[in-house]
C-alpha cells in the first residue's frame, strides 16, 4: 500500500514525518532516511491496530508529481 508522507525539519533539526490519511500517524528521525524508516514502522503498526479493532483501512493512493519551470 502507498500513503502520502509529509516530511518537515523542525526547529531542533529533527525530521518529522506524518501521514495525512492516517490521523495521528507521526514519527521522526535525526536524518530524513531515519524518519522515512520510522514512519514506515508507524504506518505498519497503525494499520495493524485498525485491523485488530475491525476499523476500515484508508485506501492506498496513486500520486503524480509534476515539475514546472518557475
GITA-V505366 format. One record per residue. N is the residue number from 1. RES is the residue in one letter. SS is DSSP state (H for helix, E for strand, L for the rest). PHI is phi as a letter, one per 30 degrees, with the letter a starting at -180 (none if undefined). OMEGA is omega in degrees with one decimal (* if undefined). Layout:
BEGIN
n = <N & N>
res = <RES & RES>
ss = <SS & SS>
phi = <PHI & PHI>
omega = <OMEGA & OMEGA>
END
This chain:
BEGIN
n = <1 & 2 & 3 & 4 & 5 & 6 & 7 & 8 & 9 & 10 & 11 & 12 & 13 & 14 & 15 & 16 & 17 & 18 & 19 & 20 & 21 & 22 & 23 & 24 & 25 & 26 & 27 & 28 & 29 & 30 & 31 & 32 & 33 & 34 & 35 & 36 & 37 & 38 & 39 & 40 & 41 & 42 & 43 & 44 & 45 & 46 & 47 & 48 & 49 & 50 & 51 & 52 & 53 & 54 & 55 & 56 & 57 & 58 & 59 & 60 & 61 & 62 & 63 & 64 & 65 & 66 & 67 & 68 & 69 & 70>
res = <X & X & X & X & X & X & X & X & X & X & X & X & X & X & X & X & X & X & X & X & X & X & X & X & X & X & X & X & X & X & X & X & X & X & X & X & X & X & X & X & X & X & X & X & X & X & X & X & X & X & X & X & X & X & X & X & X & X & X & X & X & X & X & X & X & X & X & X & X & X>
ss = <L & L & L & L & L & E & E & E & E & L & L & L & L & L & E & E & E & E & L & L & L & L & L & L & L & E & E & E & E & L & L & H & H & H & H & H & H & H & H & H & H & H & H & H & H & H & H & H & H & H & H & H & L & L & L & L & L & L & L & L & L & L & L & L & L & L & L & L & L & L>
phi = <none & b & b & d & b & c & b & b & c & c & d & c & i & d & c & c & c & b & c & e & d & b & e & i & d & b & b & a & a & d & b & d & d & d & d & d & d & d & d & d & d & d & d & e & d & d & d & d & d & e & d & d & c & h & c & d & c & e & d & d & c & c & b & b & c & b & c & b & d & a>
omega = <-179.7 & 175.9 & 176.3 & 177.9 & 176.0 & -179.6 & 177.6 & 176.0 & -177.4 & -175.8 & 177.5 & -179.0 & 173.4 & 176.2 & -177.5 & -179.2 & 176.8 & -177.2 & -176.6 & -178.1 & -178.6 & -175.5 & 179.4 & 179.2 & -175.2 & 174.4 & 179.9 & 177.4 & 178.4 & 176.8 & 177.7 & 179.6 & 178.3 & 178.2 & 179.0 & 178.9 & -179.5 & -179.4 & 174.5 & 177.5 & -179.9 & 178.2 & 179.3 & 179.7 & 179.8 & -179.1 & 176.5 & 178.6 & 177.1 & -179.3 & -179.2 & -178.8 & -179.8 & 177.2 & 178.7 & 178.4 & 177.8 & -178.2 & 174.3 & -178.0 & 168.2 & -176.9 & 178.3 & 175.9 & -179.4 & 178.4 & 177.1 & 177.9 & -178.9 & *>
END
